[in-house]
Amino acid sequence: MIDLQSLTITSARKKLDAKEFSAVSLAQAYLDEIEKKNESLNAYLEVYGDVIEQATYADNLIAEGKSFPLLGIPLAIKDNILIKGKKVTAASKILGNYIATYDATVIKKLKENGAVFLGRANMDEFAMGGSTENSAFGPTKNPHDISRVAGGSSGGSAAIVAADLALGALGSDTGGSIREPASFCGVVGFKPTYGVVSRYGLMALGSSLDCIGPITKTVEDSQIILEAIKGLDILDSTTIAISLTPSEKAKVIGVPWSVVNMEGVDPKVKENFLSSIEKLKVLGYEIKDISLPNLGLALAIYYIIMPAEASSNLSRFDGIKFGLHVPGKDLIQDYNFTRGQGFGLEVRRRILLGTYVLSSGYYDAYYSKAEKARAILKKEFENAFKEVSLILTPTAPFPAWKIGEKNDPLSVYLADIFTVTANIVGVPAISIPSGVVEVLGKNLPVGIQFMAPQGEDSLLFEVGKIFESK
């Protein structure tokens, strides 16, 4: 019997190559676990029917003496990343039974590495949300307490890894959508530098913010997946090439205390954060207070730029070309009926906000100012990284909340206070489990977040592995 709880991508690779078990038996072990747990967690929206076929192909390659880091490794894929011939809905009714007609670049790369795709992971509709409560197919539940959210928008991906329903998963991160659910579920979530991973085949939310990245059990496993999916892509003009070999030893870590000490950060989360800082000091890191005067504006900047880009990107879902079509008496009514019935409440809310800030008379007052503030914030980060190698904050200001507890959208948006900045300025960030806090008799995971300069993603893996070993 395969011990899925202790298994990592690294250890599974060794066991597969040593023929201790086959890719088929590994895939079957995960299918059996999914059968037992997924009904209560609602983490997978669909388990693919060709999993064993994929695993058999991997076994044949292993029998030929081939070995890639992800060969035969079972992964889950967020429901907004296209796999040719598979259904993909972004957890929205408006896409109905849409079948992808091509592979996303990350999927093409994973296929070349021999990965096995188990199924598509639940998410907030069109990646809009921090709890997966906005999925048209019901919320994903936290494996540590099924009365609580798993985070979002990649909540399904994080819950799948935490519950041993896959060895790793892909998520997308527009303002913390990989890191926040990773923190809530007690796993590792990595958001690369903007452009390191191609967005071709990812359903766009905020085109200047979106990043695809891994969710895994360990930092090393995240590095393995990122190594496989990163790189230049002729189909995405924003892609860049970087090396994951550390260029320097990161020994000075900056903490923006003015933001960490803000009202609204749970005292238990702050206590855990202080404890993590002490561990880092023991490990030889210098902790330095840094000033980022406009960091407090990050959430306001984000919630202007992201809805504006979303309103533009989601205009393609009109009920004419693909997906749901609700007929009306004319074309405009077709649009109104289809979008009104196909989009959920949060998606409609953000489209309205985005359309408003882009409209005549308000563009200069809101969107233009937000872009100017973004440029100032980028400069502040560039200056801060002249003094420190890394910047450290909690990942989220509080642990996972009860499903249905936060009815006010603004209270959910506040969960992004520490994560949105990395997307706004384009730097890489990682959330690493830093322990648990007790809430109403339950031990709930929390995480810490490291940010590094643009292109220095390797520094995050370096510090992550050291912190994890402690």
ABEGO torsion letter per residue (X at the ends): XBBAAABBAAAAAAAAAAGABBAAAAAAAAAAAAAAAAAAAGABABBBAAAAAAAAAAAAAAAAGBBBAABGBBBBBBAABBBBGBBBAGGBAAAEABBBABBBAAAAAAAAAGBBBAEBBBBBBGGBEAAGAABAAEBBBBAABAABBAEOAAAAAAAAAAAGABABBBBBBAAGAAAAAAAAAGBBBBBBBBGABBABGBBBABAAABBBBBBBABAAAAAAAAAAABEBBAABAABBBBBABBABBBABBBBBAAAAABBGBBAAAAAAAAAAAAAAAAAGBBBBBBBBAAAAAAAAAAAAAAAAAAAAAAAABAGAABEBBBBBABAAAAAAAAAAAABBAAAAAAAAAAAAAABBGAAAAAAAAAAAAAAAAAAAAAAAAAABABBBBBABABBBBBBGABABAAAAAAAAAAAAAAAAAGBBBBBBBAEBBBBGGBBBBBBBBBBBBBGAAAAAAAAAAAAAAX
